[in-house]
Amino acid sequence: MVDYLPVRRLVWDAWNLDHITKHGVTRDEVAEVFTADPIAVETYKGCLQMFGPTAANDTLSVVIGPDRKQAAGTYYVFSARRAKRKERKRYFQDREGNLDE
């Protein structure tokens, strides 16, 4: 897991809203992940893959990247989808403190 600046704001536009809709995810569900103590895994070019639950108890995978044109803590949403089984397992093991780091 990696440390990251707290998410203060998510940047939305027509492209990313359309993209997450194709994955069956809503903007509100993405926001719920960030209020539920997500875990972060560093990916490519400074992006983060976040895992966390929604209010409906689905676990999502959300890929965000810092928006360097905005204030610190502002992230652009690249993608969001239902987490795969392995990703859900990783999230819950981490939250239970069972992952070796």
Secondary structure as the mmCIF struct_conf table of DSSP 4:
data_model
#
loop_
_struct_conf.conf_type_id
_struct_conf.id
_struct_conf.beg_label_comp_id
_struct_conf.beg_label_asym_id
_struct_conf.beg_label_seq_id
_struct_conf.end_label_comp_id
_struct_conf.end_label_asym_id
_struct_conf.end_label_seq_id
STRN STRN1 ARG A 9 VAL A 11
HELX_RH_AL_P HELX_RH_AL_P1 ALA A 14 LYS A 22
TURN_TY1_P TURN_TY1_P1 HIS A 23 GLY A 24
HELX_RH_AL_P HELX_RH_AL_P2 ARG A 27 VAL A 33
TURN_TY1_P TURN_TY1_P2 PHE A 34 THR A 35
BEND BEND1 ALA A 36 ALA A 36
STRN STRN2 ILE A 39 GLU A 42
BEND BEND2 TYR A 44 TYR A 44
TURN_TY1_P TURN_TY1_P3 LYS A 45 GLY A 46
STRN STRN3 LEU A 48 PRO A 53
TURN_TY1_P TURN_TY1_P4 ALA A 55 ALA A 56
BEND BEND3 ASN A 57 ASN A 57
STRN STRN4 THR A 59 PRO A 66
TURN_TY1_P TURN_TY1_P5 ARG A 68 LYS A 69
BEND BEND4 GLN A 70 GLN A 70
TURN_TY1_P TURN_TY1_P6 ALA A 72 GLY A 73
STRN STRN5 THR A 74 ARG A 82
HELX_LH_PP_P HELX_LH_PP_P1 ALA A 83 LYS A 84
HELX_RH_AL_P HELX_RH_AL_P3 ARG A 85 ARG A 95
TURN_TY1_P TURN_TY1_P7 GLU A 96 GLY A 97
#
